[in-house]
Amino acid sequence: MKHNNFNAEEKILRYVDKLDYFLNGHKTLIVTELDLTNKCNNACPDCCGVNENGKELNKEQIDRIIASLVDIDCKGVILSGGGEPLLSPYFTYAVEQLRFNGFKIGLNSNGLALNDDNIGAILKYCEYFRVSLDAASPEMYKKTHGVQEQLFKKVVDNCAYFALQKRKNQASISFGIGFLTREDTIAELEDFVVLCKKTGADFAQFRPYIGDFTDISDKYLDLKKRHETENFSVLASLQKYREMGKNMRTYSKCHGMFFSTVITADMQVYSCLHHRQSPDHFLGDLNQHTLSEIFRSERIRAVYENIDCSKCPPFCRNDVFSRILHTLSTDVTHKEFL
């Protein structure tokens, strides 16, 4: 199975039609992060979700969101949070309807609520499934997820069971386990890779904690060399680690917000998953407007013009998109002479 090393540059340049919309229209949206619920069974200290209000989408709201996504020709939906998507009473309904309407579905989960019912739906409807484990020991799991140490074994067992069901059903879904790296977690990098391999996952994935510039590039390449096999990959957003500490924001506007957005469990649309519930990043209310109306609105243009990108987290979801798209939005002298 081939895996993209989380290279957003390769992905955005595949959508020539969306780039044309970026310059001349409104149907730019490629991927939406959708929060089915704000309820969560973890208490991660560094979570960028919003789970304090307990909101969650019902069937009617899910249907309206899907219709709006179809209308604006969105391509993919990532079910994340917010809260923990597997806690939504309508998780199976949501993935069924999304797939029926032609969307590619990704799922990010903490893996604690996996059971036979939702495993069947994940195997049948999702393109990829990533469990955020962020530890190779119960002690580190308690530190990174804010829950009892004994739950670490439950999540690991759930991952092994999911991998087993994937093999039994000969499902094509890409299944991996994620690890957020920072100075106090890197001691467990190799143990994590070994653990992932043992569960039967397709890949182990490293990503940096927002704001932590601990570079694991050399260690990662060594682990990749020693542990990768035909059936198991060690992946990382390597470009992020190599650019740690550098000022890579050559742009002043978040061009990426037109291609990647977030819809929260209370039907609100924001320009970025890192700024859920931020008034400055609020684009519109799906209780009152469709996505097509929101993406044509004066409000989205006002947000685009006024976001202060210097205050955004380094290596945010839209960072690479914005750097690439900045070159499309600048005026080039004598552009006619290639």
Salt bridges, closest charged atoms under 4 A:
GLU33 OE2 - ARG276 NH2 2.99
GLU33 OE1 - ARG317 NH2 2.88
ASP35 OD2 - ARG276 NE 2.74
ASP46 OD2 - ARG182 NH1 2.79
GLU56 OE2 - LYS39 NZ 3.46
GLU60 OE2 - ARG64 NH1 3.33
ASP73 OD2 - LYS18 NZ 3.91
ASP73 OD1 - LYS75 NZ 3.20
GLU127 OE2 - ARG99 NH2 3.98
GLU127 OE2 - LYS104 NZ 3.84
ASP134 OD2 - HIS145 NE2 2.93
ASP157 OD2 - LYS153 NZ 2.70
ASP184 OD2 - LYS143 NZ 2.87
ASP184 OD1 - ARG182 NE 2.54
GLU190 OE1 - LYS219 NZ 3.99
GLU190 OE2 - ARG226 NH1 2.78
GLU190 OE2 - HIS227 NE2 2.91
ASP202 OD2 - LYS166 NZ 2.41
ASP222 OD2 - ARG226 NH2 2.99
GLU228 OE2 - LYS224 NZ 2.68
GLU243 OE1 - ARG323 NH2 3.32
GLU293 OE1 - HIS289 ND1 3.62
GLU305 OE1 - LYS253 NZ 3.45
ASP319 OD1 - ARG249 NE 3.95
ASP319 OD2 - ARG323 NH2 2.97
